[in-house]
Amino acid sequence: MKALRYLAHGQAPEIVEIEKPVPGPGQVLLKITAAGVCHSDEAVMNMPEKEYLERRYPFPLTLGHEATGIVHEIGHGVNTSFKVGDSVAVYGPWGCGRCKHCSMGMENYCTNAAAEGIRPPGLGSQGAMAEYMVVDDARHLVALGDLDPVKHVSLTDAGLTPYHAIKKSLPKLGAGTFAVVIGVGGLGHVGIQILKALAGATVIALDLNEEKLELARQMGADHVLLSDADAAQKIRDLTGGLGANAVFDFVGANPTVALAQRVAALDSEVAIIGIGGGSMSLSFGNIAFNAAVRIPYWGSRGEFLEVIDLARAGKIAVEVQTYTLENAPQAYKDLSAGLIRGRAVIVP
């Protein structure tokens, strides 16, 4: 079968021919219908070689942690209601299934995964940018039914991750409040929709160019601003000088983290979701009193079901640009160049 693989440190991913995998006991084999492209993939490929090896990531590595597929083969001993031919999405942050967090469905915060070498598909385990993919356990499958797998594959991360971040902040976002979304990319444009569906807040969205701001308008943002030197003051003006009750930074670079810190209101929440490498120094007086800063990661299995329900109700959708598997390397070039509107999706 064909697969997009990261073959050696510092090299661009390549399409190669490999053997079709066989599901072992407890595993499920999917025929992939779609796989999402994410900046997290770039983070793995740009990781220093020493760190990559210390994390025990393999070479070669099939990329792709956003996955949908058709159940193709069920391994020995699998106890599941899924049948061959069912259309499913894959819950990506795999955990041990036994620790306290996993028992509550929060495998994204599994306390045993690192020690036991359990890693998400495409982010340590072999991923979805291939014709077939092995899923470690049937509990990581969610029924798609009649939802289009290409249009909805990115809900597995680009939908689930902002949903998890926003859901935690909903008590701060009743009527008369303000939410700031920094970065209207793959996650941010879905985050705007989630806020409009679930919160009473006025949504202010920021990005670096007019094309992204137009996307924010289409997603329902109440105000859009260029993320420039004047952005903090403009947010203060829009909020009557009080600042934002919640800030969701989907970039996570030093300039955006600093902006989030500057515009956070009293008793607010700041969620740093993007992996842009930025950092924040906190001390008495350099952020609003009683502001909380969180670093959320992905989301729970229960939250993923809620995301699928929102999509089924027509309240959220992902803007996608599709690429064939053979053209998948170009998708990463376009992602690096900032040419993707919404989310790039590989369709084998």
N, C-alpha and C positions, 0 to 999 in steps of 0.2 A: 504494500500500500504506500501511498505518498504521505509525507509528513513534513512540516516545517520545523527544523531542528536548529538549535544553538549547538554548534559542533565543537568549537574551541574558543578559548578566551580571546576577546577582542575582535572576533569575526562576526560579520553580518549573518543572520540566520539564512539557511538554505533549504530548498526543497530536495528531499532525498527519498529513495525507495527503501522501505524497511519491511520486515515481516509483520503480517497482521497479528495483533496480540491475541492471546487465548485467556479467557477468564479463569482464574483459579478458584478454589473453594471460597464461597462467600462473596464473590465478585460478580459484576455484571458488565458485559461488553455492549457498547453502544456503537451504532453506525451514525457518525456525526452529521448533523444537519446544519449546524452553524457554530462558529467560535468567535468570540469578541477579542479585539485588539486593545491593549491597555498600556498606560505609561508604566505600570508595575512590571510589565515584560521588559521594557527598556531599562528599568532600575536593576533587574537581574542581570541583563547582558552588559550593563555598564559597571557592575560591581567589581571592585578590585579582585584579582584572581585569588589572592590569599583569603579574602573574606568568603568568596564563592566556595572555595575548597573547605574552609573551616566549617561552613554550614552544611557540608557534605552534599551539595548539589551535584548531580551527575553530569558528565559529558558522555554522549550527547543528551540534550534535553529537548523534548518536544514541547513547544510553547502552547499557551492557550489555557486560561483558567476560567473563562466564561464559555459554557458549553451547553448545547442542546443536542439531542439525538433520538434515534429510534432504538428501543431495546432489541438487540440482535441475538444475544445468547446469554443465558443465565447459568452461572457457575453452580457447582455442587453445594448443596446445603443452604442455599439462599431461601429465606422465608420472606416472601414478598407477594403482594397482590398484583404487581406489574407482570405483564405478559409480553412475549415476543411481539413486536410490532407497535407497542405503545410509544407515544411521543412524550419525551420527558425533558426536564431541565436538570442541571447538576448543581447542587449546593456545594460551593467551592471550599470553604474553610474547614477541611477535614480535621477531626479530632480523634481522641482515643475512644470516645463513646462511654467511658466509665467514670471519669472524674466528676466533681460536683458541677462544674460549668456544663460539661457535655450532657449530664443527666437532665439539665434544664433546657437543653437544645442550643446552648451557647458554645458550640464547638469552635467558634471564632476566638474564644478565650480559653481553650483547652490548656490545662496546666501540665499535661504529660506529652504533648505533641513533639516538642523540641527534643526531649530526652529519648523518645521512642522513634525519632526519625520520621514522624508523620508530617507530610507536607502537602499543600494544595496542588491540584493538577496544574501543570505549566509553571509552577513556582517551586519546584523541587521534585514533584512526581511528574510522570509523563502526562502531557496535556492533550488538548482538544484540537489542535491545528493539524489534523490528520483525518484519514478516512474512517478510522475506528479508534476507540478509546476505552480503556478499562476503568471502571468506577469501583473503588475499593469496597463499598458497602451499599446495599439497596436503600438504606436510610437516607442516603445523599441524593436520592432521586425525587423529583416533584413532578406530578402530572401536568402536562401542558394542555392536554385535550385539543381543542380546535384553535388554540392560539398559534399564530404564525411563529415558528421557531426562529426565523431570521430576524424578524422585527423585535422579538422578545428575549433573545439570548442574553443581551447585555443587562437585563434585569438581575441576573445572577450576581453582578458586582455593581455596575453603574446604577442599578436601581436599589439593590439591597444596602450598599454602603451609605448612601445619603439617607435612606429611610431610617437606618439604625441611628445615625447621628442626629437626625431631626426629631425622631420619636422621643429621645431622651430629653430634648429641650422643649417639648410641647407645653409643659406647664408654664413656661415663660412667655408663651406666644399667643395669648388671648387677644381679644379685640382691643384696638388702640395701641398695640405694640409694633415693633419693627424688627424684621429679620434681614440680615445682610448676607448675600451670597457672593463670594469672591471666586471668579472663574466660571465661565459658562461653557465648559467643555463636556466631555463624556458623562461625568457625574453631576456637574453643576446644573446642566439644563434639565436633568431629571429632578434634582433637588428643588428647583423652582416649582415644578409641578406638584411635588409632594407637599411643599409648604402651602400652596394654594388649595390643595385638596384637604389638608388636615388642620391648618392653623388659621387663626383670625388675624395674623400679623400682616402689615404692609411689607411687601418684599422689595428690597433694593438690590439690584444685581450689578456687578462690576466686571469688566474685562478690558482688554487692551485695544480692541478694534471694533469698528462699527458693525462688521458682520456678526461677531459674537453678541453684540448688544441687540441686534435685530432678532437673533435667535432667542435671546432672553425675553424680549417683548412678546414674541410668538408663544413662548412657554407660559406667559401670564405675569411676568414681573411688573410691578406697579411703577417702579422707577428704574432707569438704567443710567449708569455713570461710567465714564472712562476711569480706569484704575491708574490715576496719575497723581502728581504732587498735590492736587487740589481735592482729591477724593475724600479725605477725612473731613475737611471743613464742609464739603457739600453734604455728606451724610449727617453731620451735626446740624446743618441748616434744615434738612428734611425732617429730622427728628426733634425739632424744637430745642436743639442744644443738648438733648439728653443722651444721645447715642443709641445704639442698637441693643435690643434685649437679648438677641442671639446673633452670633456671627458664625458662618460656616465657610471656612477657607478650604476650597477645593484645589488650591495650588500648593500651599505650604512652603513657598519660598520666603526668603528673608523679608522682601518688601511687603508681601501680603500678610505675613505673620505680624509685622510691625503695624500695618494698617488695622488689622483685627484688634490688636491690643489698644490702639489709639481710639477706636470708635465704640468699644464695649461700654455699655451703660452700667450704672449701679445695679448690683444683684443680677448681672447678666451671665450668659454662658458663651464661651468661645470654643468651637470645635475645629481642630486642625486635622483635616482629612487628607489633603494632598501630601504627596511625598516629595516635595520640592527641595528638601534638605534645609529648610529654614529652622531657626531656633528662637526662643523667647526667653528673656531674662526677667524674672519676676521678683519684685521687692515691694515693700510698703510704699505706696504712693505712685508707683509707675503703671498701675492699672486701676480701674474703678473699684471702689470698695465692694467686697463680697462677690466679685466676678470670679467665675470658675472656668478653668481651662481644661479641656478634655482632648485626648488623642484616641478617638474611636477607631475600631478596626472591623471592617466587613459587617456582619450581622448574624443573628441567630437563625436557626431553621424555622422557628415559628414566625419570625419577621419576614422570612422569604415567602412563606405562604401568604402573608398579608400583602406583600408587594405584588404577587401574582393576582391576588383578588382585586387590588387597585387597578391593575392593567385590564383584567377581565371586565371591570366596571367602566372602562374607558376613561379613567381619571389620570393615568400616566401613560406615556409612550416614549420610546427612544428614537431619536433621529439617527438613521443608520446610512452609511455608505458601504456598499458591498464590494468584495473582491473575491475572485476565484482563489482556490488554494494555490494554484501555480503562480498567481500574482501576489501572494501574501507578502513577500519581501517588500514590494512597493508600498503596501499599507503602512509598514513601519517607517519608510522614508517619508511618506505623507504625514504620518503622526509627528515625526520629529520636526517637520517643516511647518507644523501648525495648520495643515490644510484640511483636516478632518472636521466636518460639521457634525457634531454629536459623537457617534461611535462608529469605528470601522468594524466590519463584520466579515469574516472569512466564510465562504460557502463552498464546501468541497464539491 
